[in-house]
């Protein structure tokens, strides 16, 4: 089943088909790392949300980090992306910002001086794009650290972020990175070759391990002094989770030389190549988007979403998103998620509960919870899926992933509050019992 995705630029994350975990992923995307925000500031920012295009039946909630919807890349690099990173180191000295109490006392033996730490910082965050507003000497994870508050020059009102430099080695450091199986050195090597068609000469890394989520290395790639791509690596395995390239609009034709069939073939083959063979997948979404420029739209890119199937039923979270450049045919974006072992799915269930029975049960329960919303309740979608959306790190036992009717619904309150989430209920396809019910005002 192929579905068309709406073109509306501002509806990606308010669509009625977007489940809660997608909203969380989008919010995380909008809080992109300091480097990525500043590098693209002053240019047409990449609009977040390529994979938020679930229509008419919710083709799953793929637990994938959001990729950007097509938008024009800057014709010339933003200030923070010009010049080879690290070439403008002397632009700000140690006297140009607030010093914290840790810098009041004489520097302990064995630590690099503050100015040397600034040089190390500038190798990743050049002064052309970032201002240091404060610095301090602190201790964390049994190491001495220079803690710099760094603000993007092009982001008005930004309060900045804290960047750490190891005061003994002069290396940039992220909290918790000692717990990563893939070290910073190895992650940088992997990131350099993570994006096809880019030979990176500079890599910026940041480690992240939020509670209840995957441990990842976020990376930004530079080539010939320009910001070219960003993405994520699994900090446990080193596998590429996602990447996205910057596509410049200059010199592109008005119509796409690559047709939809060719784009699908390219995307399908890329998934095969990255996963050592074919996987049980359904192409659920295929979309073409032009790039907007001041002189009008030009050829853009195709976005294709593949959802995992098991015993001919779609899973709720596993699959791939591939973005294909409609001019070159290159893969310019990729996101993957494959979390559930085959043995975890239940046996060979038959669907005994029909759609109208499932939706009726959901509506009845919703009316009991919020009687005042009875007249405005609406079913957005209902489809049979494997409920394999599990907490990060959990290992499902054999046969424990159920097959259910996933029913998404809303009411006037939800429709009138952009921060409110759609109601989502799961009904067992054999017993008719509720597996889950999430409906909140």
N, C-alpha and C positions, 0 to 999 in steps of 0.2 A: 504494500500500500504506500503510495507516494502522496504527500500532502503539500499543498502550497502554504507558504508562510507569509503572514501579513507584512507589508512593506513599511508600515508606520514606524517611524524612528523612535517615538517616545512610548510605545506600548510594550516594549520587550518584557518589562518586569512588573507589569500590572495585568498581564493577560490572565484570564480566569483559569488557565490550565497550569499555572505555575505553582508547584508545591513549596512548602516551607523551606526545605533544604536548598532549593534553587535560590530563594530570596537570600538565604544566608550566604550562599556562594557569591551572589551578586554583590551583597554588601561588602564581603571580603575583597572582591575585585575592586570596588570603588575605594577601598582603603589600600590600594596598591602601595607597594613599597615606595619610599621616598624617592629613590632614584627614578623609577618609572614615571612617577607623577611629574617630576621636574623636567625630565627629558622631553616630554611631549607637550609641556605647557607652552602657551603662546602659539601653538599650531592647532589645527582642527583635531580635537581629542578623539581618540578611538572610542566609539560608542560601545558601551558594554552590552554583551548579551547575545552572541550569535546563536547560542543553542536554546534560547527561550522562544521556541516556536511550536509548542505543543498545542495542537488543535483538536477539535472534534473527537474526543475519545482519549485525550491525554496519552499520546504515544510515549508514556513512561516519564520518569523523572531522573533520567540518567544522572548518576552522582558524579558529575564532571565539573571541573572548574569552568566558569563561563569564558568563552572567547569573544572578542569584540565583533560587533556587527560592522559591515564595511563602512568606512568613511574615508575621506581623502587624507592621505598622508601629507605632511608638510612638503612644499616644493623645495624649501631650503631648510636645513636642520634648525631646530629650536636652539636658543643660546646655550643650553646645557649640553647639547649634543655636538657642538662644533669643536673642531680641533681634537687632536688625540688626547684622551683622558690623561691627566697628569702633567701636561705640558705647561700649565699656567700656575704652578705651585706657589710662587711668592706673592700672589695677589692679595693675601690677607695675612698679617702677622699675628703674633700671640698677644699683642697689646690692643687688638681691635674688638675684643669681646669680654664679657663678664667672666671673672675667675671665681670658682667655687672655693669653699673652705679647705678642700683637700690640696689645693695648690698654694695655700698660705705658708705652709712649713717648707723647710728645705727638702729637696727631692731625695728620697731614700736611695742608697747605693744600688747599682745594678739596673736602674731604670733609665730609659731614653729620655732626653729633655723634651719639653713640650713642643718646641719648634720642630723637632724630628717627627713627633707624632702627627703634627699638622701636615708635614710633607707626606707621610704615609696615608693620611686621610685624603689628601688631595689627589693621590694616585687613583682613587676610585670616585671621588666626588669633587670634580674640578671647580675652581673658584669662579669660573665663568657662569656657572649655574647655581652655586650654593653659597650661602653666607653662614659663617659660624657665629652664633649669638652668645654661646656660653661654653665653658669647659671646666672640668673638674677631674680630680684624681680620686678614684674610688677602688673598692675591692669587691670582687664577685668570683664565685667558683674557684676560690683559692688562687686568684691571680690579681695583680694590680692592673688597673685599666684607666686610660684616659676616656672620659665620657664627654663627647661633644654634642651640643645641640645645634643641629644644622637645618637651615631653612631654605627652601627653593626660592631663588630670586624672582621667578616669574609667577609664583603662587601667592597672590595678595591675601593676607589674613592667615596664612598657614603658620601654626605655632611651632612647627618643626618636629624633628624626630631625633632620638638619641642614637648616635653611632659610636661604637667602642673601638679603641685601638689598644692592643695589648702593650702595656708599658714596658715589658721586658723584651719582646720580640719586634715590636713595631707593626705587627700584623693586624689587619682588621678582624674583628671578632663579633660573633652573635651569641646571645645567651642560649645555653643549652646545646651548642653544637658539639660538645664533647660526647654527647649521647648518640650522635649520628654514626651509623655503621659506615656510611660513605663520608670520608673526610673532606674537608674543604679543598684540599689539593686535588683529590680524585674527582670531586664534584666539578671543579673548574675544568679539568680535562674532559670530562663527559659533556659539559655544557658547550664547550667549544665546537663539538661535532654534533650537537643535538638537533640542529636545524638544517635541513637540506638546502644546499646552495649558498650557505654562508660560511666563510672562513674567518672566524672571529679572531681579531688580534688583541681584544681586551674583553674581560669578563668581570662583571660585578655580581657577587653572591651575597645572599642573606638567608640565614637559617631560621626555620619556623617550626615549632612543635606545640601548637595550641592543645589544651586538654580535649580529649575525645576526638582528635583529628589526626590525620597522617603527618608524619615528620617529613618535611620537604626542604629542598634547597630552591629558592627563587633566584633566577638568573636573568641578567640583561647582557646582550651581546653587542659589541661594537666592531665595525670593520672600516678601515680607512678613516677613522675619526668620527664616524656617524653611527648613531643608534640604529640597529638593524632588527632586533628581535628580543623577545623575552619569553620566559616559560618557567616550568617547574620540573624538578627531578625528585623522585622518591629517594629520601635520605636513607632508607633501609636497603634498597635494592639497586639504586642508581638508574632505574628505568625512567624514561621520559614520560611524564604525566601529561604535559601540555606544552605547546609552543605557539607563538604567533609572530608573524613577520610584519614589518612596516612595509606597506605598498605605496610607492610614490605615484601620484596621479599624472605626473609630467610625461608627455609623449605617448599616452595610451590612446588607442582608437576609440571611436564612439560605440562601435558594436563589438561584442566578444568574438574573437577568432575561434575560441574553444566552445563547442556546443555542449548541451547538457549530457548527452550520451557519452561523449568523450570525457567529460568531467567525472561522471560516475565511474567509468572504467579506471580512470587514474586513481580515484579515491579508494575503490575496491582493491586494486592491486597494491596500493600503499599499505592498507591494513594487512593484507596477506604477507607482504614483505616484512612488516614490523613484528608479525606474530607467528612467523614460520609456518604458514599454511592458512587454509580457509577456516573460518569460524561460523557457527550458526547465527546468522544476523539477518535482520530485516531492515531494508532501507525505508525508514519511516518518514523522513523529511528531506526534500530537495528544494533548494532555493537559490535564485540568482539575484544578486544585488549589484547595481551600478555604483561607481564611485562618484560622489558629487564634487564638482569643482566650480569656481566662480564663473566659468564660461559654459557650464552645463555638465550633464552626466557623461562619464566615460566608462569604458569597459571595466567591470569590477571583478567579482569572484563568485564562485558557487560554494554553498554550504550544504553539506550532506550529513545527515544524522542516521547512524545505524544502531539498531537496538538488538540486544542479545535475545535469542529465543531458546527455549528448552521444551522439548516435546510439543513444538508448534505453538507454544504460548509465549508472549513477550514477558521479559523480566522488567522489574520496575526501575532498576538503577544501572544495569551494566550495558556498555556499548561504546561507541566511538563517534566523534565529530571530526570531519575532515573538511578543510577549506582549500579549494583549488583556484588558483589564479586563472581568470578567464582569458588572459592574454598569452601568458607563457605556458600554462598547463602545469606550473609548479605547485606543489603542496605548500601552502602558505600558513596553514594552521592545523593543529592536531590536538585532540584530547581523547584520552582513553580511560576506561574504568572497567575492571573485570574482577569482581570481588568474591563471587560465590562458587565454591566447588560443586561439580555436578551431583555428588552424592548427597548434598544438603537438601536438594529439592524432594518434595514428597513423591510417592510412587507414580501411579498412572491415574490421576483423579479424573472422574467424569463430572461434567458440569450439570448437576441436578437442579440447581437453583437458576431460574431464568432471570433475565434482566429486570423485568417489571417487578418481580418479587423482591429482588435485591434493592431496587430504588425505592419501592414502597416502604420496606422496613427502615431504610435510612431516613426517609421523610418523616415517618412516624416518630422515630426517636428524636429527630431534630426538633419537631414540634413540642415534644415533651420538655426539651431543654430550654427553649426560648418561645413560649406560647405567643408572645407579641409579634413574632416574625412569621407566623403561620402563612399569612396571605402573600408574603413576598418570597418564600422559599422557591428556589429553582435548582434543578439538576443541571450541572454544567456538562458532565460527561460520565460515562460508565463503561468500563471495559474489564475483561478478565485478564489478570496478570499474576505473576509470581511475586509475592511480597518479600523481596530479598533486600530491603532497605534495613540494614542492621547497624548497630553502633560500631564505630571504628574499633578494630582490634578483637571483636568477638569472633569465636570460631563456632559456626553452627554445627549441631549434631546431624548425623545422617537422617534424611527424611523430615526435617523440621521446617523447611521453607514451604509455607502453604500457598495454595492457589486460591485466589479470591476475586470477587467483584470489587474493583476500585471505583468508588463513587465520589465524585467531586461536586460540591454544591455551594450555593451562596444565598444571601438574602439582602434586603435593602441596606441593612447596617453595614455589611461587608462591602457591598458595591459602592457605598458612599464614603468609605474610609480606606484610603490608599494603603495604610499600614496594616489593615486587617487581612488575615489570611483566609483563603477559601476553606470550607469544611471538607474534610477527607475521611471517608469511612471505608472499611474493608469488610466484606461479607464472605464467609466461607462458601465455596461453590457447591459443597455437598450438604452441609448441615444447615446452612442459612444463618448460623451464629455470627455475631460480630467478632472479627479478629481485632479490629482497632476502630476507634471513633474519635476524631479530633474536630471539635466545633466550638469556637470560642468567640465571644464578643468582648 
